[in-house]
Amino acid sequence: MPNPKRRHTRARRDSRRSQNWKLEIKELAPCGQCGALRVSHRVCPSCGSYNGKVEVTKKAPKKETGGEQK
């Protein structure tokens, strides 16, 4: 079995052993306007408001024409 040529530092050893590579679940907070859950400090995806003001207006969904285009 090969042996290491140099000793690894404590920091290098501990960073390898740490569990900081795991992803954390984002905390969700209710929107002040509509009450939907949203990520903190972000625009609400359902109503488009941030900090009590409407920042992004919602677009109406596109209507399908019925004919297929090729």
C-alpha positions in Angstrom: 0.0 0.0 0.0 1.3 3.4 -0.8 1.9 5.9 2.0 1.4 9.6 1.9 4.6 11.6 1.3 3.5 14.6 3.4 1.3 15.1 6.3 -2.1 16.8 5.7 -2.9 19.8 7.9 -5.8 19.7 10.4 -7.7 22.2 8.3 -7.5 20.0 5.3 -8.5 16.9 7.3 -11.4 18.7 9.0 -12.8 20.2 5.8 -12.8 16.8 4.2 -14.7 15.4 7.2 -17.2 18.2 7.5 -20.7 17.9 6.1 -20.8 21.3 4.4 -21.4 19.8 1.0 -25.0 18.9 1.9 -27.6 21.3 0.5 -29.9 23.1 2.9 -33.6 23.4 2.4 -34.6 27.0 1.8 -36.8 28.6 4.4 -40.2 29.7 3.1 -42.2 32.6 4.4 -45.8 33.6 3.6 -46.3 36.5 1.2 -47.7 39.6 2.8 -50.1 40.3 -0.2 -51.5 36.9 -1.1 -50.3 34.6 1.6 -48.5 32.1 -0.7 -45.3 30.6 0.4 -42.2 32.2 -1.1 -38.4 32.4 -0.5 -37.4 35.3 1.8 -36.1 38.5 0.2 -37.4 37.5 -3.2 -40.4 38.5 -5.3 -43.5 36.4 -4.8 -43.9 34.0 -7.7 -47.7 34.0 -7.5 -48.6 37.7 -7.2 -45.3 39.5 -8.1 -45.1 41.6 -4.9 -42.1 42.5 -2.8 -42.0 44.5 0.4 -45.7 45.4 0.1 -45.5 46.7 -3.4 -46.3 45.1 -6.8 -42.9 44.9 -8.5 -43.7 42.5 -11.3 -47.0 42.3 -13.2 -48.4 38.9 -14.1 -48.9 38.2 -17.8 -52.0 36.6 -19.1 -51.4 33.1 -20.4 -51.2 32.8 -24.1 -54.2 31.3 -25.9 -53.6 28.4 -28.2 -54.7 29.0 -31.8 -55.8 25.4 -32.3 -53.8 24.9 -35.5 -50.6 22.9 -35.4 -47.6 24.4 -36.9 -44.8 22.3 -38.4 
